[in-house]
């Protein structure tokens, strides 16, 4: 398509060409896809860490309660599992 000397395309056509160029650049850019993949991986790791800490906390609480129960059954001392104190 030949352009006329001194001819200016309509403003809407210029904006549309810029928009199409930006859209093509965004489509061809792979940095965003890698960032999304790493974000998902980071989220999975964070959930795994939280679940592990909760599981270990429950296990430790159970072991402490069992120790308190065993200690209360002896004349060695007493234990209050709810308060976390003993003598």
PDB file with one MODEL, atoms N, CA, C and O in Angstrom:
MODEL        1
ATOM      1  N   UNK A   1       0.849  -1.174   0.000  1.00  0.00           N
ATOM      2  CA  UNK A   1       0.000   0.000   0.000  1.00  0.00           C
ATOM      3  C   UNK A   1       0.896   1.239   0.000  1.00  0.00           C
ATOM      4  O   UNK A   1       1.731   1.403   0.889  1.00  0.00           O
ATOM      5  N   UNK A   2       0.730   2.069  -0.951  1.00  0.00           N
ATOM      6  CA  UNK A   2       1.562   3.266  -1.104  1.00  0.00           C
ATOM      7  C   UNK A   2       1.031   4.365  -0.199  1.00  0.00           C
ATOM      8  O   UNK A   2      -0.179   4.544  -0.058  1.00  0.00           O
ATOM      9  N   UNK A   3       1.958   5.098   0.413  1.00  0.00           N
ATOM     10  CA  UNK A   3       1.586   6.221   1.280  1.00  0.00           C
ATOM     11  C   UNK A   3       1.768   7.518   0.507  1.00  0.00           C
ATOM     12  O   UNK A   3       2.706   7.666  -0.276  1.00  0.00           O
ATOM     13  N   UNK A   4       0.891   8.419   0.730  1.00  0.00           N
ATOM     14  CA  UNK A   4       1.001   9.732   0.121  1.00  0.00           C
ATOM     15  C   UNK A   4       1.934  10.597   0.940  1.00  0.00           C
ATOM     16  O   UNK A   4       1.942  10.513   2.168  1.00  0.00           O
ATOM     17  N   UNK A   5       2.716  11.422   0.280  1.00  0.00           N
ATOM     18  CA  UNK A   5       3.639  12.313   0.965  1.00  0.00           C
ATOM     19  C   UNK A   5       2.819  13.320   1.755  1.00  0.00           C
ATOM     20  O   UNK A   5       1.907  13.952   1.221  1.00  0.00           O
ATOM     21  N   UNK A   6       3.155  13.463   3.036  1.00  0.00           N
ATOM     22  CA  UNK A   6       2.457  14.417   3.889  1.00  0.00           C
ATOM     23  C   UNK A   6       1.158  13.884   4.453  1.00  0.00           C
ATOM     24  O   UNK A   6       0.471  14.588   5.193  1.00  0.00           O
ATOM     25  N   UNK A   7       0.809  12.656   4.119  1.00  0.00           N
ATOM     26  CA  UNK A   7      -0.430  12.068   4.605  1.00  0.00           C
ATOM     27  C   UNK A   7      -0.217  11.514   6.010  1.00  0.00           C
ATOM     28  O   UNK A   7       0.753  10.796   6.250  1.00  0.00           O
ATOM     29  N   UNK A   8      -1.106  11.838   6.934  1.00  0.00           N
ATOM     30  CA  UNK A   8      -1.054  11.327   8.288  1.00  0.00           C
ATOM     31  C   UNK A   8      -2.225  10.368   8.474  1.00  0.00           C
ATOM     32  O   UNK A   8      -3.373  10.728   8.215  1.00  0.00           O
ATOM     33  N   UNK A   9      -1.936   9.146   8.922  1.00  0.00           N
ATOM     34  CA  UNK A   9      -3.040   8.220   9.155  1.00  0.00           C
ATOM     35  C   UNK A   9      -3.904   8.712  10.307  1.00  0.00           C
ATOM     36  O   UNK A   9      -3.434   9.475  11.151  1.00  0.00           O
ATOM     37  N   UNK A  10      -5.133   8.292  10.348  1.00  0.00           N
ATOM     38  CA  UNK A  10      -6.002   8.712  11.462  1.00  0.00           C
ATOM     39  C   UNK A  10      -5.421   8.271  12.803  1.00  0.00           C
ATOM     40  O   UNK A  10      -4.729   7.257  12.891  1.00  0.00           O
ATOM     41  N   UNK A  11      -5.711   9.046  13.839  1.00  0.00           N
ATOM     42  CA  UNK A  11      -5.163   8.776  15.171  1.00  0.00           C
ATOM     43  C   UNK A  11      -5.542   7.379  15.657  1.00  0.00           C
ATOM     44  O   UNK A  11      -4.729   6.716  16.299  1.00  0.00           O
ATOM     45  N   UNK A  12      -6.730   6.930  15.371  1.00  0.00           N
ATOM     46  CA  UNK A  12      -7.185   5.604  15.779  1.00  0.00           C
ATOM     47  C   UNK A  12      -6.342   4.502  15.152  1.00  0.00           C
ATOM     48  O   UNK A  12      -6.086   3.478  15.785  1.00  0.00           O
ATOM     49  N   UNK A  13      -5.907   4.707  13.904  1.00  0.00           N
ATOM     50  CA  UNK A  13      -5.085   3.704  13.228  1.00  0.00           C
ATOM     51  C   UNK A  13      -3.710   3.603  13.890  1.00  0.00           C
ATOM     52  O   UNK A  13      -3.170   2.506  14.026  1.00  0.00           O
ATOM     53  N   UNK A  14      -3.146   4.728  14.299  1.00  0.00           N
ATOM     54  CA  UNK A  14      -1.843   4.750  14.968  1.00  0.00           C
ATOM     55  C   UNK A  14      -1.945   4.022  16.315  1.00  0.00           C
ATOM     56  O   UNK A  14      -1.089   3.207  16.657  1.00  0.00           O
ATOM     57  N   UNK A  15      -2.983   4.325  17.056  1.00  0.00           N
ATOM     58  CA  UNK A  15      -3.176   3.688  18.365  1.00  0.00           C
ATOM     59  C   UNK A  15      -3.370   2.187  18.193  1.00  0.00           C
ATOM     60  O   UNK A  15      -2.833   1.398  18.971  1.00  0.00           O
ATOM     61  N   UNK A  16      -4.131   1.790  17.183  1.00  0.00           N
ATOM     62  CA  UNK A  16      -4.388   0.374  16.942  1.00  0.00           C
ATOM     63  C   UNK A  16      -3.095  -0.364  16.579  1.00  0.00           C
ATOM     64  O   UNK A  16      -2.878  -1.489  17.029  1.00  0.00           O
ATOM     65  N   UNK A  17      -2.235   0.265  15.766  1.00  0.00           N
ATOM     66  CA  UNK A  17      -0.965  -0.362  15.408  1.00  0.00           C
ATOM     67  C   UNK A  17      -0.071  -0.523  16.633  1.00  0.00           C
ATOM     68  O   UNK A  17       0.583  -1.554  16.793  1.00  0.00           O
ATOM     69  N   UNK A  18      -0.040   0.496  17.502  1.00  0.00           N
ATOM     70  CA  UNK A  18       0.749   0.409  18.730  1.00  0.00           C
ATOM     71  C   UNK A  18       0.210  -0.698  19.635  1.00  0.00           C
ATOM     72  O   UNK A  18       0.977  -1.448  20.237  1.00  0.00           O
ATOM     73  N   UNK A  19      -1.107  -0.790  19.724  1.00  0.00           N
ATOM     74  CA  UNK A  19      -1.737  -1.817  20.537  1.00  0.00           C
ATOM     75  C   UNK A  19      -1.416  -3.214  20.005  1.00  0.00           C
ATOM     76  O   UNK A  19      -1.120  -4.124  20.779  1.00  0.00           O
ATOM     77  N   UNK A  20      -1.475  -3.378  18.695  1.00  0.00           N
ATOM     78  CA  UNK A  20      -1.162  -4.674  18.080  1.00  0.00           C
ATOM     79  C   UNK A  20       0.312  -5.038  18.305  1.00  0.00           C
ATOM     80  O   UNK A  20       0.629  -6.199  18.562  1.00  0.00           O
ATOM     81  N   UNK A  21       1.209  -4.054  18.209  1.00  0.00           N
ATOM     82  CA  UNK A  21       2.634  -4.289  18.440  1.00  0.00           C
ATOM     83  C   UNK A  21       2.871  -4.718  19.881  1.00  0.00           C
ATOM     84  O   UNK A  21       3.620  -5.663  20.130  1.00  0.00           O
ATOM     85  N   UNK A  22       2.247  -4.038  20.827  1.00  0.00           N
ATOM     86  CA  UNK A  22       2.398  -4.393  22.234  1.00  0.00           C
ATOM     87  C   UNK A  22       1.827  -5.786  22.504  1.00  0.00           C
ATOM     88  O   UNK A  22       2.399  -6.550  23.282  1.00  0.00           O
ATOM     89  N   UNK A  23       0.713  -6.116  21.870  1.00  0.00           N
ATOM     90  CA  UNK A  23       0.101  -7.429  22.048  1.00  0.00           C
ATOM     91  C   UNK A  23       1.020  -8.531  21.535  1.00  0.00           C
ATOM     92  O   UNK A  23       1.169  -9.564  22.188  1.00  0.00           O
ATOM     93  N   UNK A  24       1.635  -8.324  20.378  1.00  0.00           N
ATOM     94  CA  UNK A  24       2.575  -9.313  19.831  1.00  0.00           C
ATOM     95  C   UNK A  24       3.786  -9.485  20.748  1.00  0.00           C
ATOM     96  O   UNK A  24       4.231 -10.606  20.989  1.00  0.00           O
ATOM     97  N   UNK A  25       4.312  -8.379  21.256  1.00  0.00           N
ATOM     98  CA  UNK A  25       5.458  -8.451  22.154  1.00  0.00           C
ATOM     99  C   UNK A  25       5.100  -9.207  23.433  1.00  0.00           C
ATOM    100  O   UNK A  25       5.888 -10.019  23.919  1.00  0.00           O
ATOM    101  N   UNK A  26       3.917  -8.941  23.973  1.00  0.00           N
ATOM    102  CA  UNK A  26       3.469  -9.621  25.183  1.00  0.00           C
ATOM    103  C   UNK A  26       3.294 -11.117  24.930  1.00  0.00           C
ATOM    104  O   UNK A  26       3.672 -11.935  25.768  1.00  0.00           O
ATOM    105  N   UNK A  27       2.728 -11.476  23.787  1.00  0.00           N
ATOM    106  CA  UNK A  27       2.518 -12.875  23.423  1.00  0.00           C
ATOM    107  C   UNK A  27       3.847 -13.619  23.274  1.00  0.00           C
ATOM    108  O   UNK A  27       3.961 -14.774  23.683  1.00  0.00           O
ATOM    109  N   UNK A  28       4.844 -12.965  22.693  1.00  0.00           N
ATOM    110  CA  UNK A  28       6.128 -13.613  22.431  1.00  0.00           C
ATOM    111  C   UNK A  28       7.067 -13.623  23.636  1.00  0.00           C
ATOM    112  O   UNK A  28       8.066 -14.343  23.638  1.00  0.00           O
ATOM    113  N   UNK A  29       6.752 -12.828  24.656  1.00  0.00           N
ATOM    114  CA  UNK A  29       7.612 -12.752  25.839  1.00  0.00           C
ATOM    115  C   UNK A  29       7.361 -13.959  26.732  1.00  0.00           C
ATOM    116  O   UNK A  29       6.224 -14.204  27.136  1.00  0.00           O
ATOM    117  N   UNK A  30       8.414 -14.721  27.045  1.00  0.00           N
ATOM    118  CA  UNK A  30       8.278 -15.922  27.862  1.00  0.00           C
ATOM    119  C   UNK A  30       8.658 -15.692  29.316  1.00  0.00           C
ATOM    120  O   UNK A  30       8.550 -16.617  30.120  1.00  0.00           O
ATOM    121  N   UNK A  31       9.093 -14.509  29.680  1.00  0.00           N
ATOM    122  CA  UNK A  31       9.464 -14.230  31.062  1.00  0.00           C
ATOM    123  C   UNK A  31       8.268 -14.319  31.991  1.00  0.00           C
ATOM    124  O   UNK A  31       8.396 -14.788  33.122  1.00  0.00           O
ATOM    125  N   UNK A  32       7.119 -13.881  31.533  1.00  0.00           N
ATOM    126  CA  UNK A  32       5.908 -13.936  32.346  1.00  0.00           C
ATOM    127  C   UNK A  32       5.501 -15.362  32.653  1.00  0.00           C
ATOM    128  O   UNK A  32       5.075 -15.658  33.770  1.00  0.00           O
ATOM    129  N   UNK A  33       5.624 -16.252  31.679  1.00  0.00           N
ATOM    130  CA  UNK A  33       5.266 -17.657  31.887  1.00  0.00           C
ATOM    131  C   UNK A  33       6.187 -18.295  32.922  1.00  0.00           C
ATOM    132  O   UNK A  33       5.724 -19.054  33.773  1.00  0.00           O
ATOM    133  N   UNK A  34       7.466 -18.001  32.861  1.00  0.00           N
ATOM    134  CA  UNK A  34       8.413 -18.551  33.833  1.00  0.00           C
ATOM    135  C   UNK A  34       8.100 -18.024  35.227  1.00  0.00           C
ATOM    136  O   UNK A  34       8.196 -18.766  36.204  1.00  0.00           O
ATOM    137  N   UNK A  35       7.729 -16.756  35.327  1.00  0.00           N
ATOM    138  CA  UNK A  35       7.398 -16.176  36.620  1.00  0.00           C
ATOM    139  C   UNK A  35       6.168 -16.859  37.216  1.00  0.00           C
ATOM    140  O   UNK A  35       6.127 -17.119  38.419  1.00  0.00           O
ATOM    141  N   UNK A  36       5.188 -17.144  36.403  1.00  0.00           N
ATOM    142  CA  UNK A  36       3.988 -17.829  36.882  1.00  0.00           C
ATOM    143  C   UNK A  36       4.346 -19.235  37.364  1.00  0.00           C
ATOM    144  O   UNK A  36       3.866 -19.669  38.411  1.00  0.00           O
ATOM    145  N   UNK A  37       5.175 -19.941  36.619  1.00  0.00           N
ATOM    146  CA  UNK A  37       5.587 -21.291  37.018  1.00  0.00           C
ATOM    147  C   UNK A  37       6.328 -21.266  38.348  1.00  0.00           C
ATOM    148  O   UNK A  37       6.065 -22.098  39.216  1.00  0.00           O
ATOM    149  N   UNK A  38       7.241 -20.335  38.517  1.00  0.00           N
ATOM    150  CA  UNK A  38       7.979 -20.239  39.774  1.00  0.00           C
ATOM    151  C   UNK A  38       7.056 -19.833  40.921  1.00  0.00           C
ATOM    152  O   UNK A  38       7.235 -20.299  42.046  1.00  0.00           O
ATOM    153  N   UNK A  39       6.084 -18.984  40.658  1.00  0.00           N
ATOM    154  CA  UNK A  39       5.134 -18.584  41.696  1.00  0.00           C
ATOM    155  C   UNK A  39       4.299 -19.771  42.154  1.00  0.00           C
ATOM    156  O   UNK A  39       4.063 -19.934  43.351  1.00  0.00           O
ATOM    157  N   UNK A  40       3.853 -20.595  41.227  1.00  0.00           N
ATOM    158  CA  UNK A  40       3.082 -21.785  41.584  1.00  0.00           C
ATOM    159  C   UNK A  40       3.944 -22.744  42.392  1.00  0.00           C
ATOM    160  O   UNK A  40       3.486 -23.295  43.393  1.00  0.00           O
ATOM    161  N   UNK A  41       5.181 -22.946  41.972  1.00  0.00           N
ATOM    162  CA  UNK A  41       6.100 -23.826  42.693  1.00  0.00           C
ATOM    163  C   UNK A  41       6.355 -23.303  44.105  1.00  0.00           C
ATOM    164  O   UNK A  41       6.376 -24.079  45.061  1.00  0.00           O
ATOM    165  N   UNK A  42       6.548 -22.006  44.236  1.00  0.00           N
ATOM    166  CA  UNK A  42       6.770 -21.402  45.547  1.00  0.00           C
ATOM    167  C   UNK A  42       5.543 -21.586  46.438  1.00  0.00           C
ATOM    168  O   UNK A  42       5.679 -21.852  47.632  1.00  0.00           O
ATOM    169  N   UNK A  43       4.351 -21.446  45.864  1.00  0.00           N
ATOM    170  CA  UNK A  43       3.121 -21.653  46.628  1.00  0.00           C
ATOM    171  C   UNK A  43       2.994 -23.080  47.123  1.00  0.00           C
ATOM    172  O   UNK A  43       2.601 -23.306  48.267  1.00  0.00           O
ATOM    173  N   UNK A  44       3.323 -24.054  46.272  1.00  0.00           N
ATOM    174  CA  UNK A  44       3.259 -25.464  46.665  1.00  0.00           C
ATOM    175  C   UNK A  44       4.245 -25.746  47.797  1.00  0.00           C
ATOM    176  O   UNK A  44       3.915 -26.447  48.753  1.00  0.00           O
ATOM    177  N   UNK A  45       5.444 -25.203  47.687  1.00  0.00           N
ATOM    178  CA  UNK A  45       6.453 -25.404  48.735  1.00  0.00           C
ATOM    179  C   UNK A  45       5.994 -24.766  50.047  1.00  0.00           C
ATOM    180  O   UNK A  45       6.166 -25.358  51.113  1.00  0.00           O
ATOM    181  N   UNK A  46       5.417 -23.573  49.981  1.00  0.00           N
ATOM    182  CA  UNK A  46       4.948 -22.891  51.188  1.00  0.00           C
ATOM    183  C   UNK A  46       3.851 -23.698  51.878  1.00  0.00           C
ATOM    184  O   UNK A  46       3.859 -23.831  53.102  1.00  0.00           O
ATOM    185  N   UNK A  47       2.913 -24.235  51.107  1.00  0.00           N
ATOM    186  CA  UNK A  47       1.841 -25.050  51.685  1.00  0.00           C
ATOM    187  C   UNK A  47       2.422 -26.307  52.330  1.00  0.00           C
ATOM    188  O   UNK A  47       1.998 -26.704  53.415  1.00  0.00           O
ATOM    189  N   UNK A  48       3.392 -26.932  51.663  1.00  0.00           N
ATOM    190  CA  UNK A  48       4.020 -28.131  52.220  1.00  0.00           C
ATOM    191  C   UNK A  48       4.733 -27.823  53.539  1.00  0.00           C
ATOM    192  O   UNK A  48       4.667 -28.617  54.477  1.00  0.00           O
ATOM    193  N   UNK A  49       5.406 -26.688  53.614  1.00  0.00           N
ATOM    194  CA  UNK A  49       6.109 -26.310  54.838  1.00  0.00           C
ATOM    195  C   UNK A  49       5.115 -26.066  55.972  1.00  0.00           C
ATOM    196  O   UNK A  49       5.330 -26.519  57.096  1.00  0.00           O
ATOM    197  N   UNK A  50       4.033 -25.354  55.679  1.00  0.00           N
ATOM    198  CA  UNK A  50       3.025 -25.070  56.708  1.00  0.00           C
ATOM    199  C   UNK A  50       2.406 -26.375  57.219  1.00  0.00           C
ATOM    200  O   UNK A  50       2.258 -26.559  58.427  1.00  0.00           O
ATOM    201  N   UNK A  51       2.049 -27.272  56.310  1.00  0.00           N
ATOM    202  CA  UNK A  51       1.458 -28.547  56.723  1.00  0.00           C
ATOM    203  C   UNK A  51       2.445 -29.384  57.543  1.00  0.00           C
ATOM    204  O   UNK A  51       2.048 -30.059  58.493  1.00  0.00           O
ATOM    205  N   UNK A  52       3.721 -29.341  57.178  1.00  0.00           N
ATOM    206  CA  UNK A  52       4.733 -30.075  57.935  1.00  0.00           C
ATOM    207  C   UNK A  52       4.881 -29.514  59.340  1.00  0.00           C
ATOM    208  O   UNK A  52       4.977 -30.275  60.303  1.00  0.00           O
ATOM    209  N   UNK A  53       4.901 -28.203  59.469  1.00  0.00           N
ATOM    210  CA  UNK A  53       5.022 -27.579  60.791  1.00  0.00           C
ATOM    211  C   UNK A  53       3.801 -27.916  61.646  1.00  0.00           C
ATOM    212  O   UNK A  53       3.946 -28.196  62.836  1.00  0.00           O
ATOM    213  N   UNK A  54       2.614 -27.895  61.068  1.00  0.00           N
ATOM    214  CA  UNK A  54       1.401 -28.245  61.819  1.00  0.00           C
ATOM    215  C   UNK A  54       1.449 -29.707  62.257  1.00  0.00           C
ATOM    216  O   UNK A  54       1.092 -30.025  63.392  1.00  0.00           O
ATOM    217  N   UNK A  55       1.886 -30.595  61.369  1.00  0.00           N
ATOM    218  CA  UNK A  55       1.965 -32.017  61.711  1.00  0.00           C
ATOM    219  C   UNK A  55       2.979 -32.270  62.819  1.00  0.00           C
ATOM    220  O   UNK A  55       2.703 -33.027  63.750  1.00  0.00           O
ATOM    221  N   UNK A  56       4.134 -31.652  62.728  1.00  0.00           N
ATOM    222  CA  UNK A  56       5.156 -31.826  63.767  1.00  0.00           C
ATOM    223  C   UNK A  56       4.671 -31.242  65.085  1.00  0.00           C
ATOM    224  O   UNK A  56       4.916 -31.817  66.145  1.00  0.00           O
ATOM    225  N   UNK A  57       3.984 -30.106  65.028  1.00  0.00           N
ATOM    226  CA  UNK A  57       3.432 -29.504  66.249  1.00  0.00           C
ATOM    227  C   UNK A  57       2.424 -30.427  66.919  1.00  0.00           C
ATOM    228  O   UNK A  57       2.420 -30.560  68.143  1.00  0.00           O
ATOM    229  N   UNK A  58       1.570 -31.065  66.124  1.00  0.00           N
ATOM    230  CA  UNK A  58       0.607 -32.016  66.683  1.00  0.00           C
ATOM    231  C   UNK A  58       1.294 -33.224  67.295  1.00  0.00           C
ATOM    232  O   UNK A  58       0.889 -33.709  68.351  1.00  0.00           O
ATOM    233  N   UNK A  59       2.333 -33.708  66.631  1.00  0.00           N
ATOM    234  CA  UNK A  59       3.076 -34.858  67.147  1.00  0.00           C
ATOM    235  C   UNK A  59       3.749 -34.510  68.469  1.00  0.00           C
ATOM    236  O   UNK A  59       3.690 -35.294  69.417  1.00  0.00           O
ATOM    237  N   UNK A  60       4.390 -33.341  68.543  1.00  0.00           N
ATOM    238  CA  UNK A  60       5.071 -32.914  69.772  1.00  0.00           C
ATOM    239  C   UNK A  60       4.055 -32.725  70.896  1.00  0.00           C
ATOM    240  O   UNK A  60       4.318 -33.110  72.035  1.00  0.00           O
ATOM    241  N   UNK A  61       2.920 -32.149  70.596  1.00  0.00           N
ATOM    242  CA  UNK A  61       1.882 -31.951  71.603  1.00  0.00           C
ATOM    243  C   UNK A  61       1.403 -33.294  72.146  1.00  0.00           C
ATOM    244  O   UNK A  61       1.215 -33.454  73.352  1.00  0.00           O
ATOM    245  N   UNK A  62       1.208 -34.249  71.252  1.00  0.00           N
ATOM    246  CA  UNK A  62       0.787 -35.585  71.679  1.00  0.00           C
ATOM    247  C   UNK A  62       1.823 -36.265  72.553  1.00  0.00           C
ATOM    248  O   UNK A  62       1.484 -36.891  73.558  1.00  0.00           O
ATOM    249  N   UNK A  63       3.072 -36.144  72.176  1.00  0.00           N
ATOM    250  CA  UNK A  63       4.148 -36.753  72.973  1.00  0.00           C
ATOM    251  C   UNK A  63       4.241 -36.088  74.348  1.00  0.00           C
ATOM    252  O   UNK A  63       4.468 -36.766  75.349  1.00  0.00           O
ATOM    253  N   UNK A  64       4.068 -34.768  74.400  1.00  0.00           N
ATOM    254  CA  UNK A  64       4.131 -34.064  75.682  1.00  0.00           C
ATOM    255  C   UNK A  64       2.959 -34.463  76.573  1.00  0.00           C
ATOM    256  O   UNK A  64       3.122 -34.647  77.779  1.00  0.00           O
ATOM    257  N   UNK A  65       1.766 -34.596  75.966  1.00  0.00           N
ATOM    258  CA  UNK A  65       0.593 -35.019  76.741  1.00  0.00           C
ATOM    259  C   UNK A  65       0.797 -36.432  77.282  1.00  0.00           C
ATOM    260  O   UNK A  65       0.435 -36.715  78.424  1.00  0.00           O
ATOM    261  N   UNK A  66       1.375 -37.323  76.471  1.00  0.00           N
ATOM    262  CA  UNK A  66       1.661 -38.676  76.946  1.00  0.00           C
ATOM    263  C   UNK A  66       2.674 -38.673  78.073  1.00  0.00           C
ATOM    264  O   UNK A  66       2.544 -39.439  79.027  1.00  0.00           O
ATOM    265  N   UNK A  67       3.667 -37.831  77.976  1.00  0.00           N
ATOM    266  CA  UNK A  67       4.662 -37.714  79.038  1.00  0.00           C
ATOM    267  C   UNK A  67       4.020 -37.200  80.313  1.00  0.00           C
ATOM    268  O   UNK A  67       4.328 -37.694  81.398  1.00  0.00           O
ATOM    269  N   UNK A  68       3.144 -36.231  80.207  1.00  0.00           N
ATOM    270  CA  UNK A  68       2.455 -35.687  81.387  1.00  0.00           C
ATOM    271  C   UNK A  68       1.572 -36.747  82.030  1.00  0.00           C
ATOM    272  O   UNK A  68       1.516 -36.856  83.255  1.00  0.00           O
ATOM    273  N   UNK A  69       0.885 -37.526  81.204  1.00  0.00           N
ATOM    274  CA  UNK A  69       0.041 -38.592  81.736  1.00  0.00           C
ATOM    275  C   UNK A  69       0.890 -39.615  82.480  1.00  0.00           C
ATOM    276  O   UNK A  69       0.524 -40.057  83.569  1.00  0.00           O
ATOM    277  N   UNK A  70       2.012 -39.987  81.898  1.00  0.00           N
ATOM    278  CA  UNK A  70       2.900 -40.949  82.555  1.00  0.00           C
ATOM    279  C   UNK A  70       3.489 -40.372  83.827  1.00  0.00           C
ATOM    280  O   UNK A  70       3.648 -41.091  84.813  1.00  0.00           O
ATOM    281  N   UNK A  71       3.814 -39.092  83.825  1.00  0.00           N
ATOM    282  CA  UNK A  71       4.408 -38.450  84.996  1.00  0.00           C
ATOM    283  C   UNK A  71       3.384 -38.320  86.119  1.00  0.00           C
ATOM    284  O   UNK A  71       3.728 -38.460  87.292  1.00  0.00           O
ATOM    285  N   UNK A  72       2.142 -38.057  85.768  1.00  0.00           N
ATOM    286  CA  UNK A  72       1.091 -37.945  86.787  1.00  0.00           C
ATOM    287  C   UNK A  72       0.822 -39.291  87.458  1.00  0.00           C
ATOM    288  O   UNK A  72       0.358 -39.327  88.598  1.00  0.00           O
ATOM    289  N   UNK A  73       1.102 -40.384  86.775  1.00  0.00           N
ATOM    290  CA  UNK A  73       0.870 -41.709  87.348  1.00  0.00           C
ATOM    291  C   UNK A  73       1.966 -42.160  88.301  1.00  0.00           C
ATOM    292  O   UNK A  73       1.885 -43.244  88.880  1.00  0.00           O
ATOM    293  N   UNK A  74       2.976 -41.344  88.461  1.00  0.00           N
ATOM    294  CA  UNK A  74       4.082 -41.701  89.367  1.00  0.00           C
ATOM    295  C   UNK A  74       4.140 -40.711  90.520  1.00  0.00           C
ATOM    296  O   UNK A  74       3.434 -39.702  90.530  1.00  0.00           O
ATOM    297  N   UNK A  75       4.981 -41.012  91.478  1.00  0.00           N
ATOM    298  CA  UNK A  75       5.163 -40.088  92.607  1.00  0.00           C
ATOM    299  C   UNK A  75       6.331 -39.139  92.370  1.00  0.00           C
ATOM    300  O   UNK A  75       6.737 -38.417  93.280  1.00  0.00           O
ATOM    301  N   UNK A  76       6.872 -39.135  91.154  1.00  0.00           N
ATOM    302  CA  UNK A  76       8.038 -38.298  90.851  1.00  0.00           C
ATOM    303  C   UNK A  76       7.649 -36.829  90.742  1.00  0.00           C
ATOM    304  O   UNK A  76       8.378 -35.965  91.228  1.00  0.00           O
ATOM    305  N   UNK A  77       6.533 -36.535  90.125  1.00  0.00           N
ATOM    306  CA  UNK A  77       6.126 -35.151  89.964  1.00  0.00           C
ATOM    307  C   UNK A  77       4.769 -35.061  89.307  1.00  0.00           C
ATOM    308  O   UNK A  77       4.112 -36.072  89.059  1.00  0.00           O
ATOM    309  N   UNK A  78       4.360 -33.844  89.029  1.00  0.00           N
ATOM    310  CA  UNK A  78       3.074 -33.617  88.376  1.00  0.00           C
ATOM    311  C   UNK A  78       3.288 -32.791  87.121  1.00  0.00           C
ATOM    312  O   UNK A  78       4.313 -32.133  86.939  1.00  0.00           O
ATOM    313  N   UNK A  79       2.295 -32.850  86.278  1.00  0.00           N
ATOM    314  CA  UNK A  79       2.396 -32.132  85.023  1.00  0.00           C
ATOM    315  C   UNK A  79       1.024 -31.620  84.626  1.00  0.00           C
ATOM    316  O   UNK A  79       0.027 -32.327  84.772  1.00  0.00           O
ATOM    317  N   UNK A  80       0.968 -30.400  84.128  1.00  0.00           N
ATOM    318  CA  UNK A  80      -0.266 -29.853  83.596  1.00  0.00           C
ATOM    319  C   UNK A  80      -0.061 -29.665  82.098  1.00  0.00           C
ATOM    320  O   UNK A  80       0.573 -28.701  81.669  1.00  0.00           O
ATOM    321  N   UNK A  81      -0.597 -30.583  81.307  1.00  0.00           N
ATOM    322  CA  UNK A  81      -0.363 -30.565  79.857  1.00  0.00           C
ATOM    323  C   UNK A  81      -0.977 -29.327  79.213  1.00  0.00           C
ATOM    324  O   UNK A  81      -0.401 -28.783  78.271  1.00  0.00           O
ATOM    325  N   UNK A  82      -2.126 -28.869  79.695  1.00  0.00           N
ATOM    326  CA  UNK A  82      -2.793 -27.712  79.106  1.00  0.00           C
ATOM    327  C   UNK A  82      -1.969 -26.446  79.298  1.00  0.00           C
ATOM    328  O   UNK A  82      -1.860 -25.620  78.391  1.00  0.00           O
ATOM    329  N   UNK A  83      -1.390 -26.301  80.485  1.00  0.00           N
ATOM    330  CA  UNK A  83      -0.617 -25.101  80.787  1.00  0.00           C
ATOM    331  C   UNK A  83       0.842 -25.254  80.369  1.00  0.00           C
ATOM    332  O   UNK A  83       1.557 -24.267  80.199  1.00  0.00           O
ATOM    333  N   UNK A  84       1.278 -26.519  80.203  1.00  0.00           N
ATOM    334  CA  UNK A  84       2.674 -26.746  79.831  1.00  0.00           C
ATOM    335  C   UNK A  84       3.626 -26.572  81.009  1.00  0.00           C
ATOM    336  O   UNK A  84       4.794 -26.222  80.834  1.00  0.00           O
ATOM    337  N   UNK A  85       3.110 -26.822  82.210  1.00  0.00           N
ATOM    338  CA  UNK A  85       3.946 -26.667  83.391  1.00  0.00           C
ATOM    339  C   UNK A  85       4.060 -27.999  84.120  1.00  0.00           C
ATOM    340  O   UNK A  85       3.240 -28.898  83.931  1.00  0.00           O
ATOM    341  N   UNK A  86       5.066 -28.110  84.937  1.00  0.00           N
ATOM    342  CA  UNK A  86       5.247 -29.319  85.737  1.00  0.00           C
ATOM    343  C   UNK A  86       6.120 -29.040  86.930  1.00  0.00           C
ATOM    344  O   UNK A  86       6.740 -27.982  87.045  1.00  0.00           O
ATOM    345  N   UNK A  87       6.155 -30.022  87.823  1.00  0.00           N
ATOM    346  CA  UNK A  87       7.007 -29.875  89.013  1.00  0.00           C
ATOM    347  C   UNK A  87       7.584 -31.208  89.400  1.00  0.00           C
ATOM    348  O   UNK A  87       8.329 -31.299  90.376  1.00  0.00           O
TER     349      UNK A  87
ENDMDL
END
